[in-house]
Amino acid sequence: PILLLIIFLLNSSMTGKTGNWKLVRDKDGIKAYTRDIEGSDVNQVKVKTTLKSSLAGLVALVKDVSSHKRWVYKCKTARTVKVISESDYYYYNEAEAPWPVTNRDIVTHAIITQDKNTKKVTISSTGVPDFVKTREGVVRIKELKAVWEFTPKSGGMVDLTFYMLIDLGGSLPSWAVNMAVADGPYETVFNMRNVVKESKYQNMKYDFIEEL
């Protein structure tokens, strides 16, 4: 369907009145949920799975913006825009959309933190639509809030949770977006689970990330 497109990155814990999570897909060890969010016509998405990886490996993959074309759903272009520190950076993504829908793009501000007690890593991403000039023929995403949560378990396993809330902009009706809103996050997590196994990610170490 026409909107599987641009749901390529994102999510966050939102405030206000929210609906209950509804399971919309359960396949290959990955569960996807959606719920209503107060003030938004588009549903929030949550995707959960458990995989074998180091925490630094997952962080390395997300931080490797040039790799997003390999695993982020419908990602056409991805590049780093500005680096504040190893755990604070901005990156640009353009997502492909099937004709006649126009491609979407956004600059995202990502901040990586870790809980000192539980070792859970959180990557919080917020769209900053005015960070770079808009491009002709591409619709700028109005709002993007995304969160990766990596919670380590024994035996080198990690519980992964991904939240996304996105306003695609343009004239796409919210009811149509909601029909496919979980597809992109599900496919992103499915692809990520395979790519993160590569040694260049699993061998990565960071001073600001402590393993369990």
GUFI-817014 format. One line per 8 residues: number of its first residue (from 1); their letters; for each residue z, x negated, y of C-alpha. Coordinates in nm, 4 decimals. Layout:
N
NUM> a> Z,X,Y ~ ...;
This chain:
212
1> pillliif> 0.0000,0.0000,0.0000 ~ -0.0742,-0.0910,0.3486 ~ 0.2677,-0.1967,0.4563 ~ 0.3765,-0.4396,0.2007 ~ 0.2667,-0.6917,0.4535 ~ 0.4963,-0.8207,0.7037 ~ 0.8238,-0.7898,0.5456 ~ 0.8440,-1.1553,0.4905;
9> llnssmtg> 1.1671,-1.2907,0.5993 ~ 1.4784,-1.1258,0.6898 ~ 1.8412,-0.9042,0.7348 ~ 2.1977,-0.8821,0.8545 ~ 2.5233,-0.6971,0.8445 ~ 2.4894,-0.4244,1.0993 ~ 2.7527,-0.2310,1.2907 ~ 2.7694,0.1405,1.3491;
17> ktgnwklv> 2.7262,0.4298,1.1100 ~ 2.5233,0.3417,0.8053 ~ 2.4105,0.5193,0.4949 ~ 2.4951,0.4229,0.1388 ~ 2.2850,0.1637,-0.0393 ~ 2.0199,0.3179,-0.2667 ~ 1.8757,0.1164,-0.5545 ~ 1.4955,0.1245,-0.5208;
25> rdkdgika> 1.3919,-0.1521,-0.7616 ~ 1.5555,-0.3233,-1.0604 ~ 1.3225,-0.5664,-1.2324 ~ 1.3247,-0.9249,-1.3626 ~ 1.6915,-0.9681,-1.2802 ~ 1.6393,-0.8754,-0.9144 ~ 1.7758,-0.5594,-0.7541 ~ 1.6514,-0.4200,-0.4226;
33> ytrdiegs> 1.8382,-0.1595,-0.2188 ~ 1.7723,0.0266,0.1069 ~ 1.9927,0.2252,0.3442 ~ 1.9733,0.4063,0.6755 ~ 2.0970,0.2198,0.9823 ~ 2.2209,0.3931,1.2954 ~ 1.9818,0.3331,1.5847 ~ 1.6920,0.2263,1.3638;
41> dvnqvkvk> 1.4038,0.4336,1.2288 ~ 1.3426,0.1704,0.9612 ~ 1.5718,0.1195,0.6634 ~ 1.7733,-0.1953,0.6082 ~ 1.6978,-0.3807,0.2840 ~ 1.9267,-0.5757,0.0512 ~ 1.8012,-0.7848,-0.2416 ~ 2.0340,-0.9422,-0.4983;
49> ttlkssla> 1.9860,-1.1850,-0.7862 ~ 2.1607,-1.4727,-0.9621 ~ 1.9848,-1.8045,-1.0153 ~ 2.0535,-2.1642,-1.1125 ~ 2.0425,-2.3980,-0.8114 ~ 2.2510,-2.6232,-0.5957 ~ 2.3490,-2.4789,-0.2591 ~ 2.1689,-2.7642,-0.0830;
57> glvalvkd> 1.8548,-2.6870,-0.2834 ~ 1.8419,-2.3304,-0.1552 ~ 1.9125,-2.4437,0.2000 ~ 1.6425,-2.7107,0.1720 ~ 1.3856,-2.4547,0.0622 ~ 1.4632,-2.2137,0.3461 ~ 1.4641,-2.5006,0.5974 ~ 1.1274,-2.6265,0.4664;
65> vsshkrwv> 0.9299,-2.4013,0.6982 ~ 0.5969,-2.5474,0.5875 ~ 0.6691,-2.4152,0.2358 ~ 0.7035,-2.0538,0.3492 ~ 0.3354,-1.9883,0.2812 ~ 0.4109,-2.0529,-0.0855 ~ 0.6933,-1.8061,-0.1342 ~ 0.7574,-1.5830,0.1680;
73> ykcktart> 0.5707,-1.2562,0.1210 ~ 0.2324,-1.2434,0.2970 ~ 0.3146,-1.5467,0.5110 ~ -0.0084,-1.6821,0.6614 ~ 0.1286,-1.9462,0.9003 ~ 0.4705,-2.1059,0.9366 ~ 0.5792,-2.3915,1.1612 ~ 0.8958,-2.5243,1.3188;
81> vkvisesd> 0.9096,-2.4579,1.6933 ~ 1.2355,-2.6228,1.8037 ~ 1.5177,-2.8070,1.6275 ~ 1.8659,-2.7973,1.7806 ~ 2.0357,-2.9588,1.4799 ~ 2.0052,-2.9666,1.1006 ~ 2.1747,-2.6273,1.0896 ~ 2.0224,-2.4670,1.4020;
89> yyyyneae> 1.6476,-2.4291,1.4521 ~ 1.3602,-2.2013,1.5574 ~ 1.0437,-2.1352,1.3573 ~ 0.7253,-1.9302,1.3909 ~ 0.5714,-1.7070,1.1218 ~ 0.2547,-1.5021,1.1103 ~ 0.2248,-1.2450,0.8330 ~ -0.1020,-1.1222,0.6907;
97> apwpvtnr> -0.1727,-0.7503,0.6918 ~ -0.4518,-0.5723,0.5043 ~ -0.7252,-0.4146,0.7133 ~ -0.7031,-0.2080,0.9270 ~ -0.3436,-0.3121,1.0036 ~ -0.3061,-0.6020,1.2487 ~ -0.1235,-0.9217,1.1516 ~ 0.2326,-0.9607,1.2809;
105> divthaii> 0.4157,-1.2670,1.4137 ~ 0.7609,-1.3709,1.5364 ~ 0.9735,-1.6690,1.6287 ~ 1.3033,-1.6676,1.4422 ~ 1.6275,-1.8445,1.5346 ~ 1.8113,-1.9580,1.2206 ~ 2.1727,-2.0777,1.2042 ~ 2.3272,-2.2150,0.8827;
113> tqdkntkk> 2.7031,-2.1960,0.8206 ~ 2.9335,-2.2480,0.5230 ~ 3.2727,-2.1007,0.4442 ~ 3.5082,-2.3939,0.3816 ~ 3.7119,-2.2012,0.1236 ~ 3.4554,-2.0111,-0.0837 ~ 3.1663,-2.2541,-0.0148 ~ 2.9425,-1.9522,0.0498;
121> vtisstgv> 2.6436,-2.0508,0.2640 ~ 2.5043,-1.8035,0.5169 ~ 2.1728,-1.8418,0.6947 ~ 2.1566,-1.5909,0.9806 ~ 1.8144,-1.5332,1.1353 ~ 1.7370,-1.3401,1.4521 ~ 1.3946,-1.2704,1.5969 ~ 1.3347,-1.3956,1.9513;
129> pdfvktre> 1.0102,-1.2156,2.0413 ~ 0.9709,-1.3766,2.3854 ~ 1.0265,-1.7362,2.2732 ~ 0.6519,-1.8103,2.2629 ~ 0.3557,-1.6348,2.4218 ~ 0.1949,-1.3509,2.2334 ~ -0.1452,-1.4104,2.0770 ~ -0.4486,-1.1891,2.1112;
137> gvvrikel> -0.5173,-0.9928,1.7960 ~ -0.1632,-1.0342,1.6567 ~ 0.1221,-0.7859,1.7071 ~ 0.4591,-0.9369,1.7979 ~ 0.7504,-0.8134,1.5859 ~ 1.0008,-0.6501,1.8205 ~ 1.3188,-0.7035,1.6237 ~ 1.4147,-0.9071,1.3195;
145> kavweftp> 1.7602,-0.9599,1.1730 ~ 1.7865,-1.1371,0.8395 ~ 2.0628,-1.3011,0.6409 ~ 2.0591,-1.5181,0.3306 ~ 2.3922,-1.5448,0.1472 ~ 2.4339,-1.8069,-0.1265 ~ 2.7646,-1.7743,-0.3146 ~ 2.8253,-2.0487,-0.5739;
153> ksggmvdl> 2.9569,-1.9701,-0.9208 ~ 3.0592,-2.1858,-1.2136 ~ 2.7924,-2.3584,-1.4221 ~ 2.5638,-2.4296,-1.1291 ~ 2.4773,-2.0633,-1.0774 ~ 2.4462,-1.8969,-0.7363 ~ 2.4686,-1.5302,-0.6395 ~ 2.1948,-1.4711,-0.3827;
161> tfymlidl> 2.1925,-1.1784,-0.1419 ~ 1.9212,-1.1247,0.1174 ~ 1.9454,-0.8636,0.3964 ~ 1.6627,-0.7592,0.6242 ~ 1.6180,-0.5226,0.9165 ~ 1.2866,-0.5389,1.1006 ~ 1.0914,-0.3517,1.3653 ~ 0.7266,-0.4313,1.2992;
169> ggslpswa> 0.6073,-0.3130,1.6391 ~ 0.2664,-0.1593,1.6981 ~ 0.1904,0.1946,1.5923 ~ 0.2992,0.1890,1.2276 ~ 0.4968,0.5088,1.1526 ~ 0.8507,0.4461,1.0320 ~ 0.8135,0.6792,0.7340 ~ 0.5228,0.4698,0.6084;
177> vnmavadg> 0.7106,0.1429,0.6653 ~ 1.0106,0.2776,0.4746 ~ 0.7926,0.3568,0.1729 ~ 0.7245,-0.0142,0.1251 ~ 1.0040,-0.1824,0.3169 ~ 1.1689,-0.3325,0.0059 ~ 0.8497,-0.4757,-0.1440 ~ 0.8274,-0.7843,0.0754;
185> pyetvfnm> 1.1921,-0.8930,0.0388 ~ 1.1760,-0.8361,-0.3378 ~ 0.8615,-1.0463,-0.3755 ~ 1.0058,-1.3145,-0.1481 ~ 1.3172,-1.3513,-0.3636 ~ 1.1075,-1.3421,-0.6826 ~ 0.8882,-1.6268,-0.5570 ~ 1.1817,-1.8217,-0.4146;
193> rnvvkesk> 1.3565,-1.8232,-0.7511 ~ 1.0674,-2.0231,-0.8996 ~ 0.9951,-2.2602,-0.6131 ~ 1.3582,-2.3669,-0.5613 ~ 1.3602,-2.5249,-0.9089 ~ 1.1429,-2.8125,-0.7835 ~ 1.3146,-3.1506,-0.7805 ~ 1.2475,-3.2156,-0.4123;
201> yqnmkydf> 1.4788,-2.9256,-0.3324 ~ 1.7349,-2.9741,-0.6091 ~ 1.7759,-3.3422,-0.5192 ~ 1.8417,-3.2670,-0.1528 ~ 2.1838,-3.3346,0.0001 ~ 2.3246,-3.2355,0.3398 ~ 2.6380,-3.3565,0.5154 ~ 2.7122,-3.0009,0.6309;
209> ieel> 2.6779,-2.8419,0.2840 ~ 2.9503,-2.8899,0.0220 ~ 2.8849,-2.7884,-0.3373 ~ 3.1422,-2.5936,-0.5402;
